[in-house]
Amino acid sequence: VSQSRYLLPYPVFMDGYLFVQKTTGEIFNCDVTDVTAWQSTSYITPESYPDGGVAICRQNNLLTALGVFSVEFFYDAASAPPGSPLGRNQQAIIQYGCVSGLSVAQEEGLVVFVAQSATGEKFVAVIEGTKDTIISTEAINRVLVGEGANIADCWGYLTRQKGHLMYVLNLPSQGRTLVYDFMTSMWHEWEWYDGSTDSIVTMIDSAEFQDLSYFLHAANGKIYKAVSTTYQDDSRAIKVLIQTSRFDADTAHLKFCSRMEVLGDWETTTTNLTVYHSDDDYKNWSTGRTVDLSDRAYLYRCGSFRRRAFKFTHTDNAPLRVQDVEVDINKGIS
Protein backbone atom coordinates (compact mmCIF):
# COMPACT_ATOMS: atom_id res chain seq x y z
CA VAL A 1 0.00 0.00 0.00
CA SER A 2 1.47 3.33 -1.01
CA GLN A 3 0.34 6.66 0.38
CA SER A 4 0.64 8.16 -3.08
CA ARG A 5 -2.66 6.42 -3.88
CA TYR A 6 -4.41 8.18 -1.01
CA LEU A 7 -4.23 11.96 -1.05
CA LEU A 8 -6.43 14.56 0.63
CA PRO A 9 -9.33 15.22 0.95
CA TYR A 10 -10.66 13.12 3.81
CA PRO A 11 -14.30 14.28 3.91
CA VAL A 12 -16.06 14.84 7.24
CA PHE A 13 -19.79 15.47 7.74
CA MET A 14 -20.95 17.64 10.65
CA ASP A 15 -24.11 19.67 11.31
CA GLY A 16 -25.33 19.60 7.72
CA TYR A 17 -21.94 20.51 6.21
CA LEU A 18 -19.41 18.40 4.37
CA PHE A 19 -15.84 19.48 5.14
CA VAL A 20 -12.70 18.71 3.14
CA GLN A 21 -9.14 19.96 3.57
CA LYS A 22 -6.40 20.87 1.10
CA THR A 23 -2.80 19.86 1.70
CA THR A 24 -2.05 23.55 2.20
CA GLY A 25 -4.40 23.54 5.20
CA GLU A 26 -7.62 25.28 4.10
CA ILE A 27 -10.77 23.51 5.33
CA PHE A 28 -13.60 24.04 2.83
CA ASN A 29 -17.29 23.38 3.42
CA CYS A 30 -20.29 22.95 1.19
CA ASP A 31 -23.47 24.98 1.57
CA VAL A 32 -25.57 23.74 4.47
CA THR A 33 -27.50 20.56 3.54
CA ASP A 34 -26.32 20.81 -0.09
CA VAL A 35 -23.18 18.82 -0.90
CA THR A 36 -23.34 19.91 -4.54
CA ALA A 37 -22.85 23.62 -3.75
CA TRP A 38 -19.41 24.94 -2.78
CA GLN A 39 -18.27 28.56 -2.45
CA SER A 40 -14.71 29.76 -2.93
CA THR A 41 -14.96 31.87 0.23
CA SER A 42 -16.35 29.09 2.46
CA TYR A 43 -13.20 27.95 4.24
CA ILE A 44 -11.12 28.39 7.35
CA THR A 45 -7.38 27.77 7.76
CA PRO A 46 -5.48 26.42 10.80
CA GLU A 47 -3.18 29.29 11.69
CA SER A 48 -1.41 28.53 14.96
CA TYR A 49 1.51 26.84 13.20
CA PRO A 50 2.65 27.21 9.58
CA ASP A 51 2.33 23.57 8.54
CA GLY A 52 0.26 21.79 5.91
CA GLY A 53 -2.87 19.72 6.40
CA VAL A 54 -2.69 15.93 6.75
CA ALA A 55 -6.22 14.85 7.77
CA ILE A 56 -9.41 16.05 9.41
CA CYS A 57 -11.84 14.02 11.51
CA ARG A 58 -14.85 14.55 13.71
CA GLN A 59 -15.06 14.02 17.49
CA ASN A 60 -18.60 14.57 18.74
CA ASN A 61 -19.16 18.33 18.13
CA LEU A 62 -15.54 19.13 17.28
CA LEU A 63 -13.68 19.01 13.99
CA THR A 64 -10.05 18.00 14.54
CA ALA A 65 -7.46 19.16 12.00
CA LEU A 66 -4.22 17.17 12.00
CA GLY A 67 -1.30 19.07 10.54
CA VAL A 68 2.30 18.07 9.94
CA PHE A 69 3.48 19.45 13.31
CA SER A 70 0.30 20.57 15.07
CA VAL A 71 -3.33 19.70 15.84
CA GLU A 72 -6.09 22.31 16.01
CA PHE A 73 -9.76 22.05 16.95
CA PHE A 74 -12.83 23.76 15.51
CA TYR A 75 -16.49 23.91 16.53
CA ASP A 76 -19.68 24.92 14.73
CA ALA A 77 -19.95 28.63 15.53
CA ALA A 78 -23.03 28.98 13.26
CA SER A 79 -21.35 31.83 11.41
CA ALA A 80 -23.41 33.05 8.47
CA PRO A 81 -21.95 32.85 4.95
CA PRO A 82 -19.81 33.98 3.29
CA GLY A 83 -17.00 32.27 5.09
CA SER A 84 -16.79 29.14 7.19
CA PRO A 85 -19.35 28.22 9.87
CA LEU A 86 -16.47 27.01 12.05
CA GLY A 87 -14.91 28.79 14.99
CA ARG A 88 -11.53 28.09 16.57
CA ASN A 89 -10.98 26.50 19.94
CA GLN A 90 -8.01 28.69 20.77
CA GLN A 91 -7.18 26.98 24.07
CA ALA A 92 -6.91 23.45 22.65
CA ILE A 93 -3.82 23.24 20.46
CA ILE A 94 -1.42 20.30 20.39
CA GLN A 95 2.20 20.93 19.42
CA TYR A 96 2.81 17.77 17.43
CA GLY A 97 1.31 16.57 14.20
CA CYS A 98 0.65 13.53 12.04
CA VAL A 99 3.13 11.54 9.94
CA SER A 100 0.63 9.90 7.60
CA GLY A 101 -3.05 10.45 6.93
CA LEU A 102 -3.37 6.71 6.39
CA SER A 103 -2.34 6.10 10.00
CA VAL A 104 -5.33 8.08 11.30
CA ALA A 105 -8.15 5.99 12.78
CA GLN A 106 -11.23 7.56 14.34
CA GLU A 107 -13.95 5.75 16.28
CA GLU A 108 -15.88 5.99 19.55
CA GLY A 109 -14.59 9.47 20.40
CA LEU A 110 -10.94 8.54 19.83
CA VAL A 111 -8.49 9.68 17.16
CA VAL A 112 -5.34 7.53 16.91
CA PHE A 113 -2.40 8.27 14.62
CA VAL A 114 1.36 8.09 14.16
CA ALA A 115 2.64 11.43 15.38
CA GLN A 116 5.76 13.55 15.01
CA SER A 117 7.10 16.71 16.57
CA ALA A 118 9.92 19.13 15.92
CA THR A 119 12.09 17.10 18.33
CA GLY A 120 12.37 14.30 15.78
CA GLU A 121 11.29 10.76 16.62
CA LYS A 122 7.90 9.29 15.76
CA PHE A 123 5.36 7.95 18.27
CA VAL A 124 1.71 6.87 18.45
CA ALA A 125 -0.77 9.28 20.02
CA VAL A 126 -4.47 9.22 20.82
CA ILE A 127 -6.76 12.22 21.19
CA GLU A 128 -9.99 11.97 23.19
CA GLY A 129 -11.93 15.21 23.04
CA THR A 130 -9.07 17.71 23.21
CA LYS A 131 -6.89 15.65 25.56
CA ASP A 132 -3.91 13.92 23.99
CA THR A 133 -1.99 10.89 25.28
CA ILE A 134 1.11 9.14 23.92
CA ILE A 135 0.41 5.39 23.95
CA SER A 136 3.55 4.03 22.27
CA THR A 137 6.34 2.64 24.41
CA GLU A 138 10.09 3.07 24.02
CA ALA A 139 10.27 -0.27 22.18
CA ILE A 140 7.45 0.69 19.79
CA ASN A 141 9.09 4.07 19.12
CA ARG A 142 12.31 2.29 18.12
CA VAL A 143 10.35 0.21 15.60
CA LEU A 144 8.76 3.36 14.17
CA VAL A 145 12.18 5.01 13.82
CA GLY A 146 13.39 1.87 12.02
CA GLU A 147 10.78 2.45 9.32
CA GLY A 148 12.72 5.55 8.21
CA ALA A 149 11.22 7.68 5.46
CA ASN A 150 8.83 4.84 4.61
CA ILE A 151 6.85 5.71 7.76
CA ALA A 152 4.83 7.96 5.43
CA ASP A 153 3.34 4.79 3.90
CA CYS A 154 2.18 3.23 7.19
CA TRP A 155 -1.54 2.72 7.66
CA GLY A 156 -3.76 1.98 10.62
CA TYR A 157 -7.35 1.26 11.64
CA LEU A 158 -9.44 0.40 14.69
CA THR A 159 -11.21 -2.89 15.28
CA ARG A 160 -13.02 -4.48 18.21
CA GLN A 161 -12.48 -8.15 19.07
CA LYS A 162 -14.13 -9.87 22.06
CA GLY A 163 -14.81 -6.51 23.68
CA HIS A 164 -11.25 -5.23 23.18
CA LEU A 165 -10.84 -2.07 21.11
CA MET A 166 -7.57 -2.34 19.17
CA TYR A 167 -5.50 -0.03 16.99
CA VAL A 168 -3.82 -1.97 14.18
CA LEU A 169 -0.74 -0.30 12.65
CA ASN A 170 0.99 -1.73 9.57
CA LEU A 171 4.61 -0.92 8.71
CA PRO A 172 5.18 -2.11 5.12
CA SER A 173 8.94 -1.50 4.93
CA GLN A 174 9.67 -3.79 7.89
CA GLY A 175 6.74 -6.09 7.18
CA ARG A 176 5.35 -5.74 10.72
CA THR A 177 1.86 -5.28 12.15
CA LEU A 178 1.74 -3.67 15.60
CA VAL A 179 -1.47 -3.78 17.65
CA TYR A 180 -2.43 -1.71 20.70
CA ASP A 181 -5.15 -3.03 23.02
CA PHE A 182 -6.96 -0.15 24.73
CA MET A 183 -8.44 -2.44 27.39
CA THR A 184 -5.11 -3.84 28.60
CA SER A 185 -2.95 -0.85 27.52
CA MET A 186 -0.52 -3.33 25.94
CA TRP A 187 1.13 -3.66 22.53
CA HIS A 188 1.19 -6.92 20.58
CA GLU A 189 2.44 -8.00 17.17
CA TRP A 190 0.28 -9.79 14.60
CA GLU A 191 1.59 -11.79 11.65
CA TRP A 192 0.13 -13.66 8.71
CA TYR A 193 1.48 -17.23 8.85
CA ASP A 194 1.22 -19.40 5.73
CA GLY A 195 2.60 -22.53 7.39
CA SER A 196 6.27 -21.66 6.86
CA THR A 197 6.70 -17.89 6.57
CA ASP A 198 5.56 -14.97 8.72
CA SER A 199 4.52 -11.74 6.99
CA ILE A 200 2.62 -8.52 7.55
CA VAL A 201 -1.15 -8.71 8.05
CA THR A 202 -2.07 -6.87 4.85
CA MET A 203 -5.60 -5.85 5.76
CA ILE A 204 -6.49 -2.33 4.67
CA ASP A 205 -9.38 -1.61 7.00
CA SER A 206 -12.03 -3.10 9.27
CA ALA A 207 -15.81 -2.64 9.38
CA GLU A 208 -18.51 -4.05 11.61
CA PHE A 209 -21.72 -5.63 10.30
CA GLN A 210 -24.26 -7.59 12.33
CA ASP A 211 -21.93 -7.91 15.33
CA LEU A 212 -19.02 -9.28 13.26
CA SER A 213 -15.82 -7.59 12.10
CA TYR A 214 -14.85 -7.76 8.44
CA PHE A 215 -11.42 -7.00 6.96
CA LEU A 216 -10.41 -6.16 3.38
CA HIS A 217 -7.17 -7.78 2.21
CA ALA A 218 -4.87 -5.46 0.25
CA ALA A 219 -3.35 -8.11 -2.04
CA ASN A 220 -6.04 -10.66 -2.92
CA GLY A 221 -9.12 -8.45 -2.56
CA LYS A 222 -10.89 -10.91 -0.27
CA ILE A 223 -13.13 -9.78 2.59
CA TYR A 224 -12.35 -11.80 5.70
CA LYS A 225 -14.73 -12.32 8.60
CA ALA A 226 -13.36 -12.49 12.14
CA VAL A 227 -15.08 -15.32 14.04
CA SER A 228 -14.18 -15.61 17.72
CA THR A 229 -14.58 -19.42 17.72
CA THR A 230 -12.21 -20.00 14.77
CA TYR A 231 -8.49 -20.00 15.50
CA GLN A 232 -7.13 -20.02 11.94
CA ASP A 233 -6.37 -17.49 9.21
CA ASP A 234 -7.95 -18.50 5.89
CA SER A 235 -7.76 -22.21 6.90
CA ARG A 236 -4.12 -21.81 7.96
CA ALA A 237 -2.78 -22.11 11.48
CA ILE A 238 -2.31 -19.00 13.57
CA LYS A 239 1.16 -19.15 15.09
CA VAL A 240 1.19 -17.67 18.57
CA LEU A 241 4.62 -16.72 19.93
CA ILE A 242 5.21 -15.54 23.49
CA GLN A 243 8.74 -14.53 24.48
CA THR A 244 9.67 -13.49 28.01
CA SER A 245 12.29 -11.17 29.37
CA ARG A 246 15.35 -12.70 31.04
CA PHE A 247 14.72 -14.22 34.48
CA ASP A 248 17.46 -14.42 37.13
CA ALA A 249 15.51 -14.76 40.44
CA ASP A 250 17.33 -11.65 41.69
CA THR A 251 20.74 -13.30 41.78
CA ALA A 252 23.57 -14.02 39.35
CA HIS A 253 24.27 -17.34 41.11
CA LEU A 254 23.70 -20.57 39.22
CA LYS A 255 20.16 -21.90 39.52
CA PHE A 256 18.82 -25.42 39.00
CA CYS A 257 15.29 -25.79 37.61
CA SER A 258 13.69 -29.10 38.56
CA ARG A 259 10.18 -28.40 37.24
CA MET A 260 8.12 -25.82 35.37
CA GLU A 261 4.38 -25.65 34.82
CA VAL A 262 2.36 -23.56 32.39
CA LEU A 263 -0.81 -22.24 34.04
CA GLY A 264 -3.75 -21.34 31.84
CA ASP A 265 -7.08 -22.55 30.51
CA TRP A 266 -7.49 -26.32 30.26
CA GLU A 267 -8.58 -27.35 26.78
CA THR A 268 -11.18 -30.04 26.01
CA THR A 269 -8.94 -31.78 23.44
CA THR A 270 -5.20 -32.27 23.06
CA THR A 271 -3.62 -28.85 22.50
CA ASN A 272 0.15 -28.56 22.29
CA LEU A 273 2.33 -25.72 23.50
CA THR A 274 6.04 -25.91 22.62
CA VAL A 275 8.50 -24.52 25.17
CA TYR A 276 12.02 -23.24 24.40
CA HIS A 277 14.61 -21.50 26.55
CA SER A 278 17.69 -19.37 25.96
CA ASP A 279 20.54 -18.91 28.45
CA ASP A 280 22.71 -16.62 26.28
CA ASP A 281 20.63 -13.46 25.77
CA TYR A 282 18.43 -14.86 22.96
CA LYS A 283 21.36 -15.89 20.75
CA ASN A 284 20.49 -19.59 20.79
CA TRP A 285 17.38 -21.52 21.75
CA SER A 286 17.01 -25.02 23.16
CA THR A 287 15.26 -27.84 21.36
CA GLY A 288 11.53 -27.42 21.88
CA ARG A 289 9.66 -29.53 24.42
CA THR A 290 5.89 -29.98 24.17
CA VAL A 291 3.26 -29.82 26.90
CA ASP A 292 -0.44 -30.67 26.52
CA LEU A 293 -2.81 -27.93 27.66
CA SER A 294 -5.72 -30.37 28.09
CA ASP A 295 -4.09 -31.47 31.38
CA ARG A 296 -1.62 -30.01 33.85
CA ALA A 297 1.26 -28.84 31.67
CA TYR A 298 4.45 -29.98 33.45
CA LEU A 299 8.08 -30.17 32.35
CA TYR A 300 10.74 -31.80 34.54
CA ARG A 301 14.57 -31.73 34.48
CA CYS A 302 14.84 -28.23 33.04
CA GLY A 303 18.59 -27.80 33.58
CA SER A 304 20.63 -25.00 35.10
CA PHE A 305 21.02 -21.34 34.24
CA ARG A 306 22.06 -17.93 35.52
CA ARG A 307 19.67 -15.87 33.39
CA ARG A 308 17.03 -17.56 31.26
CA ALA A 309 14.41 -16.40 28.79
CA PHE A 310 11.50 -18.57 27.66
CA LYS A 311 9.70 -18.81 24.35
CA PHE A 312 6.33 -20.50 23.81
CA THR A 313 4.74 -21.34 20.44
CA HIS A 314 1.25 -22.60 19.65
CA THR A 315 -0.32 -23.43 16.26
CA ASP A 316 -3.32 -25.64 17.08
CA ASN A 317 -6.84 -24.68 16.00
CA ALA A 318 -7.82 -24.00 19.60
CA PRO A 319 -7.94 -21.02 21.99
CA LEU A 320 -4.90 -20.14 24.05
CA ARG A 321 -4.84 -18.19 27.29
CA VAL A 322 -1.75 -18.48 29.48
CA GLN A 323 -1.80 -16.80 32.89
CA ASP A 324 1.52 -17.74 34.49
CA VAL A 325 4.59 -19.94 34.21
CA GLU A 326 5.61 -21.45 37.51
CA VAL A 327 9.19 -22.70 38.02
CA ASP A 328 10.76 -24.66 40.89
CA ILE A 329 14.40 -23.68 41.34
CA ASN A 330 17.22 -24.33 43.77
CA LYS A 331 19.84 -21.60 44.04
CA GLY A 332 23.50 -22.44 43.96
CA ILE A 333 26.23 -20.68 45.93
CA SER A 334 28.30 -19.32 43.07
Buried (B, 14 or more C-beta within 10 A) or exposed (E): BEBEEEEBBBEBEBBBBBBBBBEEBBBBBBBBEEEEEBBEEBBBBBEBBEBBBBBBBBBEEBBBBBBBBBBBBBBBEEEEEEEBBBEBBEEBBBEBBBBBBBBBBBBEEBBBBBBBBEEEEBBBBBBEBBEBEEBBBEEBBEBBEEBEEBBBBBBBBBBBEEEEBBBBBBBBBBBBBBBBBBEEEEBEEBBBBEEEEBEBBBBBBBEEEEEEBBBBBBEEEEEBEBEEEEBEBEEEBBBBBEEEEBBEBEEEEEBBBEEBBBEBEEBEEEBBBBBBBBBEEEEEBBEBBEBBBBEEBEBEEBEEBBBBBBBBBBBBEBBBEBEEBEBEBEEEEE
